[in-house]
């Protein structure tokens, strides 16, 4: 039973097949309160070009499409299952105000200085080269653009999930803030929730 659960939990990193679809359903519902809290610290301007990296089940794309009239809200995920699921959730705007594709944070399919906002909900745990990813995000952001990170976990000493999920790393908010400032972001605001959640807004 433990082995079966641990195998299922690998789908948090890269959902695959039927177990992956179930995990994406769980993500959309289970992360709803975290995302709502995160969005309370983020102002999404109208008529922006937004990218949600690691878009998973697509719920956050749907919210930004609703809350930001006139904006284009794209998504990218390296899981084929996530892309298909997210496309289904956002089918009403797909090809109009939304484009969701398979890809990798290390090589974003956008020109330099083309995006106003990049979001990353519950995904940086699985980025193999964090600094390289941050530099790539900075490349595609317009001056004054925002990179927004939201994570349920902020304490690397808590190994409950890192012991179960291969390739998962938890980062302290202060470490993320330091890295982003060193890479060239102009300001980084860090917010914490009493439940241990963390989000930060990095302005380029």
TIGUVEX-474673 format. One line per 2 residues: number of its first residue (from 0); for each residue z, y, x of C-alpha. Coordinates in nm, 3 decimals, m for minus. Layout:
BEGIN
NUM	Z Y X | ...
END
This chain:
BEGIN
0	0.000 0.000 0.000 | 0.091 0.243 0.281
2	m0.237 0.169 0.459 | m0.432 0.226 0.137
4	m0.261 0.561 0.082 | m0.321 0.671 0.439
6	m0.687 0.576 0.404 | m0.708 0.781 0.085
8	m0.543 1.081 0.253 | m0.825 1.088 0.512
10	m1.032 1.234 0.230 | m0.843 1.561 0.265
12	m1.031 1.606 0.593 | m1.374 1.489 0.479
14	m1.407 1.359 0.122 | m1.636 1.057 0.090
16	m1.749 0.842 m0.202 | m1.545 0.781 m0.514
18	m1.207 0.831 m0.339 | m1.343 1.161 m0.210
20	m1.435 1.274 m0.561 | m1.084 1.190 m0.678
22	m0.940 1.388 m0.386 | m1.155 1.690 m0.476
24	m1.025 1.681 m0.833 | m0.671 1.666 m0.693
26	m0.746 1.957 m0.458 | m0.874 2.184 m0.735
28	m0.564 2.123 m0.947 | m0.304 2.073 m0.676
30	m0.398 2.383 m0.476 | m0.434 2.612 m0.778
32	m0.093 2.778 m0.742 | m0.139 2.824 m0.366
34	m0.481 2.980 m0.419 | m0.349 3.210 m0.693
36	m0.074 3.331 m0.462 | m0.325 3.380 m0.180
38	m0.561 3.580 m0.399 | m0.271 3.809 m0.492
40	m0.286 3.933 m0.130 | m0.663 3.969 m0.121
42	m0.876 4.243 m0.275 | m1.224 4.112 m0.344
44	m1.469 4.402 m0.375 | m1.757 4.398 m0.618
46	m2.111 4.371 m0.481 | m2.001 4.189 m0.167
48	m2.146 3.893 0.020 | m1.871 3.633 0.049
50	m1.855 3.294 0.221 | m1.591 3.030 0.146
52	m1.570 2.791 0.442 | m1.451 2.440 0.365
54	m1.519 2.507 m0.002 | m1.397 2.162 m0.109
56	m1.396 2.130 m0.487 | m1.543 2.478 m0.544
58	m1.258 2.623 m0.752 | m1.212 2.926 m0.527
60	m1.583 3.003 m0.534 | m1.569 2.998 m0.914
62	m1.276 3.240 m0.917 | m1.443 3.486 m0.681
64	m1.766 3.474 m0.880 | m1.566 3.561 m1.190
66	m1.346 3.826 m1.031 | m1.611 4.001 m0.823
68	m1.902 4.112 m1.045 | m2.228 4.152 m0.863
70	m2.110 3.967 m0.555 | m2.283 3.674 m0.390
72	m2.028 3.399 m0.323 | m2.155 3.119 m0.102
74	m1.984 2.803 0.012 | m2.014 2.572 0.308
76	m1.851 2.236 0.377 | m1.923 1.957 0.622
78	m1.858 1.694 0.354 | m2.165 1.599 0.152
80	m1.933 1.494 m0.131 | m1.764 1.835 m0.134
82	m2.097 2.017 m0.144 | m2.220 1.813 m0.441
84	m1.889 1.854 m0.628 | m1.872 2.228 m0.561
86	m2.233 2.274 m0.669 | m2.154 2.101 m0.998
88	m1.848 2.321 m1.058 | m2.054 2.637 m0.995
90	m2.385 2.521 m1.143 | m2.403 2.822 m1.376
92	m2.450 3.059 m1.078 | m2.615 2.824 m0.829
94	m2.937 2.974 m0.693 | m2.851 3.310 m0.847
96	m2.526 3.450 m0.707 | m2.421 3.136 m0.522
98	m2.555 2.904 m0.253 | m2.351 2.601 m0.146
100	m2.467 2.392 0.147 | m2.353 2.139 0.402
102	m2.268 2.289 0.738 | m2.015 2.350 1.009
104	m1.790 2.645 1.091 | m1.903 2.629 1.454
106	m2.259 2.729 1.356 | m2.273 2.937 1.039
108	m2.623 2.979 0.888 | m2.595 3.358 0.856
110	m2.725 3.649 1.066 | m2.492 3.870 1.270
112	m2.290 4.120 1.065 | m2.417 3.994 0.730
114	m2.097 3.910 0.537 | m1.823 4.126 0.387
116	m1.562 3.855 0.338 | m1.506 3.506 0.474
118	m1.234 3.286 0.323 | m1.076 2.962 0.443
120	m0.835 2.789 0.205 | m0.654 2.481 0.332
122	m0.921 2.402 0.591 | m0.844 2.538 0.937
124	m0.624 2.232 1.001 | m0.942 2.036 1.066
126	m1.145 2.276 1.280 | m1.182 2.112 1.624
128	m1.216 2.438 1.819 | m1.023 2.712 1.642
130	m1.105 2.997 1.878 | m1.477 2.915 1.876
132	m1.468 2.908 1.495 | m1.293 3.245 1.481
134	m1.555 3.395 1.714 | m1.834 3.257 1.494
136	m1.671 3.408 1.185 | m1.638 3.742 1.364
138	m2.009 3.724 1.448 | m2.116 3.704 1.083
140	m1.872 3.966 0.953 | m1.976 4.326 0.909
142	m1.753 4.588 1.078 | m1.463 4.640 0.841
144	m1.515 4.294 0.691 | m1.225 4.058 0.625
146	m1.146 3.702 0.726 | m0.886 3.551 0.491
148	m0.690 3.234 0.569 | m0.458 3.058 0.324
150	m0.255 2.749 0.416 | 0.013 2.547 0.244
152	0.153 2.436 0.580 | 0.276 2.669 0.854
154	0.523 2.457 1.054 | 0.382 2.231 1.328
156	0.722 2.063 1.360 | 0.675 1.906 1.018
158	0.459 1.601 1.092 | 0.464 1.450 0.742
160	0.091 1.502 0.698 | m0.032 1.518 1.058
162	0.107 1.166 1.109 | m0.105 1.045 0.817
164	m0.429 1.239 0.851 | m0.646 1.201 1.159
166	m0.754 1.519 1.335 | m0.515 1.748 1.147
168	m0.335 2.032 1.326 | m0.088 2.277 1.169
170	m0.071 2.630 1.310 | 0.201 2.891 1.284
172	0.091 3.216 1.126 | 0.204 3.411 1.432
174	m0.018 3.197 1.655 | m0.319 3.255 1.430
176	m0.252 3.630 1.424 | m0.231 3.643 1.804
178	m0.555 3.447 1.847 | m0.746 3.667 1.602
180	m0.631 3.989 1.767 | m0.725 3.854 2.110
182	m1.072 3.763 1.982 | m1.129 4.120 1.863
184	m1.012 4.158 1.504 | m0.868 4.506 1.456
186	m0.572 4.421 1.234 | m0.407 4.110 1.092
188	m0.160 4.110 0.802 | 0.052 3.796 0.767
190	0.220 3.699 0.439 | 0.461 3.416 0.365
192	0.584 3.249 0.049 | 0.933 3.105 0.003
194	0.772 2.760 m0.033 | 0.645 2.782 0.323
196	0.292 2.889 0.233 | 0.111 3.132 0.460
198	m0.190 3.361 0.429 | m0.336 3.627 0.653
200	m0.599 3.897 0.627 | m0.784 3.975 0.947
202	m1.002 4.287 0.943 | m1.284 4.310 1.193
END
